Amino acid sequence: MYPTVPRAAPISGAGRKRPGRAAMAARPAPLLLLLLMAAAAPDPAQGSQGDREPLYRECLSRCERQNCSGAALRNFRARQPLYMGLTGWTCRDECKYECMWLTVRLYQQGGHRVPQFHGKWPFSRFLFFQEPASALASFLNGLASLVMLLRYRAAVPPAAPTYPTCVAFAWVSLNAWFWSTVFHTRDTALTEKLDYFCASAVVLHSVYLCCVRTLGLQRPALISVFRAFLLLFLAGHISYLSLVRFDYGYNLVANAAAGTLTVAWWLRWCLRQGRRLPHVWKCAAAVLLLQALALLELLDFPPLLWVLDAHALWHIGTIPLNVLFYSFLMDDSLYLLKANSDLFKVD
């Protein structure tokens, strides 16, 4: 199935690695943590230690010459499983994968630390899944969001004041988890951008949801202006990253700032409403646990069994937080519905 991988030159000395691109996905996280990560990340054009290695480069060049043109390429395509071809795995991709593992083995034999390649740790592929643990965790997050959305719609009447905003938030989240699953399944320039942009939409919709709940019910005009501002910001953010420069550091800082604003806003509201609204503990707990899980990104280590890395652990940890936060939204929407109904009866 795989191209023939030639042996190549010995390994050079170790160098600086950059954080994995998957670790830069836009999720609300402590601002200071993400600012430090952004500052530490070199320009993506510099690559990583593994793909800068002469061993890797020579291996890749030879593999492509021997396997990725003419009759050799036709033979590769004939032997390639259908599911690999349908998901876009090319001869060059196979060469990169095999040369990566050749480099890793020689690094380990020489007692060197495992390097990153193209900004990511080496992962053992399962079928066509490039990062199996992160892809599965993203899928399970999306599944949890879908289940809780169905529960929310079954339990909360559409007349509840925050119903449309909560349902919209669920769909935006589902879309983001879908593209996160796709990105961790097959990392390309397109799937990376879709993952990042959809995650940014979740971050900004989280700000919007918080604003609607804490201010918008009393000030509908304010919420309309704020919604327009957030949409313009998202459009500008995506346009800059798409048309000007895909700047990882800027993307981190922008999303971290919005995420931190949301966290501070929710926590302040929860502290003020805690005695009057017992269910707000769910919101506070979900927000705080999300920030604690983000600290896993500091434990940037080679994947355990070449499958489970810190980013996958982060995604695994957020699965139950979906249940907790949507449970809060459900309780809060029912409370608001009852409060409005009681107010109407008084009037």
C-alpha positions as CSV (number, residue, x, y, z in Angstrom):
1,M,0.0,0.0,0.0
2,Y,2.8,2.5,0.9
3,P,5.5,3.8,-1.3
4,T,9.0,2.5,-0.9
5,V,10.9,4.7,1.5
6,P,14.7,5.0,1.0
7,R,17.3,5.3,3.8
8,A,19.0,8.7,4.0
9,A,21.6,10.7,5.8
10,P,22.2,10.8,9.6
11,I,20.3,13.1,11.9
12,S,21.4,16.6,12.7
13,G,21.2,18.3,16.1
14,A,18.0,19.1,17.8
15,G,16.3,22.5,17.3
16,R,13.4,24.5,18.4
17,K,9.9,23.2,17.9
18,R,6.8,25.2,17.5
19,P,3.5,24.3,19.2
20,G,1.2,22.0,17.3
21,R,-1.3,23.8,15.0
22,A,-4.1,21.8,16.5
23,A,-3.2,23.2,19.9
24,M,-3.9,26.6,18.5
25,A,-7.5,26.0,17.7
26,A,-9.7,28.8,18.9
27,R,-11.4,27.8,22.1
28,P,-11.9,30.0,25.2
29,A,-8.8,29.7,27.4
30,P,-6.9,31.8,29.9
31,L,-5.7,34.9,28.1
32,L,-2.2,34.9,29.7
33,L,-1.7,31.2,28.7
34,L,-2.6,31.8,25.1
35,L,-0.5,35.0,24.9
36,L,2.5,33.1,26.1
37,M,1.8,30.3,23.5
38,A,1.5,32.9,20.7
39,A,4.7,34.6,21.7
40,A,6.6,31.3,21.8
41,A,5.4,30.2,18.3
42,P,7.8,31.0,15.5
43,D,6.6,31.8,12.0
44,P,4.8,28.8,10.5
45,A,7.0,29.2,7.4
46,Q,10.0,28.1,9.5
47,G,8.5,24.6,9.9
48,S,9.4,22.3,12.7
49,Q,12.5,20.4,13.6
50,G,11.4,17.2,12.0
51,D,10.5,18.5,8.6
52,R,13.6,20.7,8.5
53,E,15.8,17.6,9.1
54,P,18.0,16.8,6.1
55,L,17.2,13.1,6.7
56,Y,13.5,13.8,6.3
57,R,13.9,16.1,3.3
58,E,16.1,13.6,1.4
59,C,13.8,10.7,2.2
60,L,10.8,12.7,0.9
61,S,12.6,13.7,-2.2
62,R,13.7,10.2,-3.1
63,C,10.3,8.7,-2.2
64,E,8.5,11.1,-4.5
65,R,10.9,10.5,-7.4
66,Q,10.6,6.7,-7.1
67,N,6.8,6.4,-6.4
68,C,4.9,9.5,-7.4
69,S,5.2,9.8,-11.2
70,G,4.6,7.7,-14.2
71,A,4.0,3.9,-13.9
72,A,4.9,4.0,-10.2
73,L,2.2,6.5,-9.5
74,R,-0.4,4.4,-11.4
75,N,0.7,1.4,-9.5
76,F,0.3,3.3,-6.2
77,R,-3.2,4.4,-7.1
78,A,-4.2,0.9,-8.1
79,R,-3.0,-0.4,-4.7
80,Q,-4.3,2.4,-2.6
81,P,-7.5,1.6,-0.6
82,L,-10.6,3.3,-1.9
83,Y,-11.3,5.1,1.5
84,M,-7.8,6.6,1.4
85,G,-8.3,8.0,-2.1
86,L,-11.7,9.4,-1.3
87,T,-10.4,11.3,1.7
88,G,-7.6,12.9,-0.3
89,W,-4.5,10.9,0.7
90,T,-2.0,11.3,-2.1
91,C,1.3,9.7,-3.0
92,R,3.2,12.6,-1.5
93,D,1.2,12.4,1.7
94,E,2.2,8.7,2.0
95,C,5.8,9.6,1.4
96,K,5.6,12.3,4.1
97,Y,4.0,9.8,6.5
98,E,6.6,7.1,6.0
99,C,9.5,9.5,6.0
100,M,8.2,11.0,9.3
101,W,8.3,7.6,11.0
102,L,11.7,6.8,9.6
103,T,13.0,10.1,11.1
104,V,11.3,9.4,14.4
105,R,12.8,5.9,14.7
106,L,16.3,7.2,14.0
107,Y,15.8,10.1,16.5
108,Q,14.8,7.6,19.1
109,Q,17.8,5.3,18.3
110,G,20.1,8.2,18.8
111,G,18.6,9.2,22.1
112,H,17.1,12.4,20.8
113,R,13.7,13.8,21.8
114,V,10.9,13.1,19.3
115,P,10.5,16.0,16.9
116,Q,7.4,17.7,15.5
117,F,6.7,17.7,11.8
118,H,4.9,20.6,10.1
119,G,3.9,22.0,13.5
120,K,2.5,18.7,14.8
121,W,3.6,15.7,16.8
122,P,3.8,12.4,14.8
123,F,0.5,10.5,15.1
124,S,-0.1,6.9,14.2
125,R,-2.8,7.0,11.6
126,F,-5.9,4.7,11.9
127,L,-7.5,4.0,8.5
128,F,-7.8,7.6,7.1
129,F,-7.9,9.3,10.5
130,Q,-4.8,11.4,10.9
131,E,-5.2,12.1,14.6
132,P,-7.6,9.4,15.8
133,A,-8.0,10.4,19.4
134,S,-8.7,14.1,18.7
135,A,-11.0,13.2,15.8
136,L,-13.0,10.8,18.0
137,A,-13.1,13.3,20.9
138,S,-14.3,16.1,18.6
139,F,-17.0,13.7,17.2
140,L,-18.2,12.9,20.8
141,N,-18.3,16.6,21.7
142,G,-20.5,17.1,18.7
143,L,-22.7,14.2,19.6
144,A,-23.0,15.5,23.2
145,S,-24.0,18.9,21.8
146,L,-26.6,17.3,19.5
147,V,-28.1,15.1,22.3
148,M,-28.4,18.1,24.6
149,L,-29.8,20.3,21.8
150,L,-32.6,17.7,21.3
151,R,-33.2,17.5,25.1
152,Y,-33.3,21.3,25.3
153,R,-35.9,21.6,22.4
154,A,-38.0,18.8,24.0
155,A,-38.0,20.5,27.5
156,V,-38.1,24.2,26.7
157,P,-41.0,25.8,24.8
158,P,-40.0,28.2,22.0
159,A,-41.8,31.0,23.9
160,A,-38.8,31.1,26.4
161,P,-37.0,34.4,26.0
162,T,-33.6,32.9,25.3
163,Y,-34.8,30.0,23.3
164,P,-33.7,31.2,19.8
165,T,-30.3,32.3,21.1
166,C,-29.6,29.0,22.9
167,V,-30.7,27.0,19.9
168,A,-28.5,29.1,17.6
169,F,-25.6,28.6,19.9
170,A,-26.1,24.8,19.8
171,W,-26.1,24.8,15.9
172,V,-23.0,27.0,15.8
173,S,-21.2,24.6,18.2
174,L,-22.3,21.6,16.3
175,N,-20.9,23.1,13.1
176,A,-17.6,23.8,14.9
177,W,-17.3,20.3,16.3
178,F,-18.0,18.9,12.8
179,W,-15.1,20.8,11.3
180,S,-12.9,20.0,14.2
181,T,-13.6,16.3,13.5
182,V,-12.8,16.8,9.8
183,F,-9.6,18.7,10.6
184,H,-8.2,16.1,13.0
185,T,-9.2,13.4,10.4
186,R,-7.5,15.1,7.5
187,D,-5.3,18.1,8.1
188,T,-5.1,20.3,5.0
189,A,-4.9,24.1,4.5
190,L,-8.7,24.2,3.9
191,T,-9.8,22.0,6.8
192,E,-7.5,23.9,9.2
193,K,-9.0,27.2,8.2
194,L,-12.6,25.9,8.5
195,D,-11.8,24.5,11.9
196,Y,-10.3,27.8,13.1
197,F,-13.0,30.0,11.6
198,C,-15.9,27.9,13.0
199,A,-14.3,27.8,16.4
200,S,-14.0,31.6,16.3
201,A,-17.7,31.7,15.5
202,V,-18.4,29.7,18.7
203,V,-16.2,32.0,20.8
204,L,-18.1,35.1,19.5
205,H,-21.5,33.5,19.8
206,S,-20.6,32.6,23.4
207,V,-20.0,36.4,24.0
208,Y,-23.4,37.1,22.4
209,L,-25.2,34.4,24.4
210,C,-23.8,35.9,27.6
211,C,-24.8,39.4,26.6
212,V,-28.3,38.3,25.7
213,R,-28.8,36.6,29.0
214,T,-27.3,39.3,31.3
215,L,-28.3,42.5,29.4
216,G,-30.3,41.8,26.3
217,L,-33.6,40.8,27.9
218,Q,-33.9,44.4,29.4
219,R,-32.1,46.2,26.5
220,P,-33.1,44.7,23.1
221,A,-31.7,47.7,21.2
222,L,-28.3,47.3,22.8
223,I,-28.3,43.6,21.8
224,S,-29.0,44.4,18.2
225,V,-26.1,46.8,18.0
226,F,-23.8,44.3,19.8
227,R,-24.9,41.5,17.4
228,A,-24.0,43.6,14.4
229,F,-20.6,44.4,15.9
230,L,-19.8,40.8,16.5
231,L,-20.8,39.8,13.0
232,L,-18.6,42.6,11.5
233,F,-15.7,41.5,13.7
234,L,-16.1,37.9,12.6
235,A,-16.2,38.9,9.0
236,G,-13.1,41.1,9.4
237,H,-11.3,38.4,11.3
238,I,-11.9,35.7,8.7
239,S,-11.1,38.1,5.8
240,Y,-7.8,39.1,7.3
241,L,-6.8,35.5,8.0
242,S,-8.0,34.4,4.5
243,L,-6.9,37.3,2.3
244,V,-4.0,38.9,4.1
245,R,-2.1,36.5,6.3
246,F,-3.0,33.4,8.3
247,D,-1.4,34.6,11.5
248,Y,-1.5,32.0,14.2
249,G,-0.5,34.4,16.9
250,Y,-3.1,37.0,16.1
251,N,-5.8,34.3,15.9
252,L,-4.8,33.1,19.4
253,V,-4.9,36.5,20.9
254,A,-8.2,37.6,19.3
255,N,-10.0,34.5,20.4
256,A,-8.3,34.4,23.8
257,A,-9.4,38.0,24.5
258,A,-13.0,37.2,23.5
259,G,-13.0,34.0,25.5
260,T,-11.6,35.7,28.6
261,L,-14.2,38.5,28.3
262,T,-16.9,35.8,28.2
263,V,-15.5,33.9,31.2
264,A,-15.2,37.1,33.4
265,W,-18.7,38.2,32.3
266,W,-20.3,34.9,33.1
267,L,-18.5,34.5,36.5
268,R,-19.4,38.0,37.6
269,W,-23.1,37.4,36.7
270,C,-23.1,34.0,38.4
271,L,-21.6,35.5,41.6
272,R,-24.3,38.2,41.7
273,Q,-27.2,35.8,40.9
274,G,-26.0,32.7,42.9
275,R,-28.4,33.1,45.8
276,R,-31.4,34.0,43.8
277,L,-30.8,31.4,41.0
278,P,-29.5,28.1,42.3
279,H,-29.0,26.7,38.9
280,V,-26.2,29.2,38.0
281,W,-23.6,27.0,39.7
282,K,-23.7,24.8,36.5
283,C,-22.7,27.8,34.4
284,A,-19.9,28.8,36.8
285,A,-18.6,25.2,37.1
286,A,-18.6,24.7,33.3
287,V,-16.7,28.0,32.7
288,L,-14.1,27.3,35.4
289,L,-13.6,23.7,34.3
290,L,-13.1,24.8,30.7
291,Q,-10.3,27.1,31.7
292,A,-8.7,24.4,33.9
293,L,-8.8,22.0,30.9
294,A,-7.1,24.6,28.7
295,L,-4.0,24.3,30.9
296,L,-3.5,20.9,29.4
297,E,-2.1,22.7,26.4
298,L,1.0,23.5,28.5
299,L,1.6,19.7,28.7
300,D,2.7,19.6,25.1
301,F,4.2,16.1,24.9
302,P,4.6,13.4,22.2
303,P,1.4,11.4,21.9
304,L,1.1,8.4,24.2
305,L,1.1,5.2,22.1
306,W,1.4,7.8,19.2
307,V,-2.3,8.5,19.6
308,L,-3.2,10.4,22.8
309,D,-1.7,13.9,23.2
310,A,-2.5,16.9,25.4
311,H,-4.9,18.4,22.8
312,A,-6.9,15.1,22.6
313,L,-7.1,15.0,26.4
314,W,-8.5,18.6,26.3
315,H,-11.2,17.6,23.8
316,I,-12.0,14.5,25.8
317,G,-12.4,16.6,29.0
318,T,-14.8,19.0,27.3
319,I,-17.3,16.2,26.4
320,P,-19.1,16.3,29.9
321,L,-18.9,20.1,30.0
322,N,-21.3,20.2,27.0
323,V,-23.8,18.3,29.1
324,L,-23.3,20.6,32.1
325,F,-23.6,23.9,30.2
326,Y,-26.6,22.9,28.2
327,S,-28.2,21.7,31.4
328,F,-27.7,25.2,32.8
329,L,-29.2,26.7,29.6
330,M,-32.2,24.4,30.0
331,D,-32.8,25.3,33.6
332,D,-32.3,29.0,33.0
333,S,-34.6,29.1,30.0
334,L,-37.4,27.4,32.0
335,Y,-36.8,29.8,34.9
336,L,-37.1,32.8,32.5
337,L,-40.3,31.4,30.9
338,K,-41.9,30.9,34.4
339,A,-40.8,34.4,35.5
340,N,-42.3,36.0,32.3
341,S,-45.5,34.0,32.8
342,D,-45.8,35.2,36.5
343,L,-45.1,38.8,35.4
344,F,-47.9,38.5,32.8
345,K,-50.3,37.2,35.4
346,V,-49.5,40.1,37.7
347,D,-50.1,42.6,34.9
